[in-house]
């Protein structure tokens, strides 16, 4: 949610910031609606003051046995007109809130300008993609050869974009998630593990910016719940409508959950394999900080996601997204893209975003500073929220399969995962079953 006071003070700056996302100027429409609401508010305040003055005067006149008819008529007229103005104030306020809720966060000053992914900038590459002396297969072919990845049976029970994993491959996916959780909850990682609900109400998805604009990208139940598209939703909402003490910050949470997405805007994309499915597991990281902490926390969170890939020995690159390619709640986003030899390309495996106070304003999430800051309200300030994949478990499984495959169709288990696999070193290929 945007701060209307900032838009009033610098409408040109607001429009210029959203222009970096490829959006037209909107401040005139916002300020016109805001002016209507403020005019009504001023009139209401005047009426309330005059009503109080007239009521006091009535009491004084009655004490002197003087006629109060005119004053009583005036108070009655004010009482009749005030509900109409109160309704106008609410209507204009609701329209203003709805308008502000439709527009994405302002990009940070150091975010590159660009309309789409072509404007993203690569920051670094870690690791060298493996070279093969045979033609590497993609994960779908490897999974079929292992007979542990079944799209057909999944389609029979659930439709397209679902998968069933079996046996050692199912255990490998679980091992990946447990490895990530242990890394993030270690003393070095510093995150608190949470097991949150997977079904949430409207206010939870509204709070992180998914509603109202992205309803079609989520699954909705008949009795009013939303299936979480990511654990960012429940983890960030742990501070919904709360006032924290500054000494509590930063708060860091992590969770391993299933995620559900309708992929409404992804028709025809990545139809083969597990790259884009309706249900997938992910380990999420969320941080709640002061404004002064958030930039450093963003770098720290991204480094924690990178550490997962480093320990798994997977080549990847880190890019900063341009204004036109960021999610709506983000003011700055780093994407991690892992090398997939089956596609001969880098593909996204993590997205780490600093949302500033955008989500906090929607949720009413504040903290009480040690000292009263500039711009504080009632001794409180809005927190900053950050979220990042640490990592997408299914895509990490894909990366492990493709990068650790052997010519016979078997897959070597990375060293970091062997303790979680009971010491198993290799998922045997098709020839091992003959």
Secondary structure, DSSP 8 states (H G I E B T S, - for coil): ---HHHHHH-HHHHHHHHHTTT----HHHHHHHHHHHHHHHHHHHHHHHHHHHHHHHHHHHHHTT---HHHHHHHHHHHHHHHHHHHHHHHHHHHHHHHHHTS-----TTS---SSGGG-EEEEEES-----SS----HHHHHHHHT-EEHHHHHHHH-SS--EE-HHHHHHHHHHHHHHHHHHHSTTT--EE----SEE-HHHHHHTT-TTTTGGGS-B-TTS-EE-SSTHHHHHGGGTT-EEEGGG-SEEEEEEEEEE---TT-TTSS-STTSS-SEEEEEEEEEEE-TTTHHHHHHHHHHHHHHHHHHTT--EEEEE--GGGS-TT-SEEEEEEEEETTTTEEEEEEEEEE-TTHHHHHHT-EEE-SS--TT-BTTBEE-EEEEEEEEEHHHHHHHHHHHSB-TTS-EE--HHHHGGGTT--EE--GGGG-
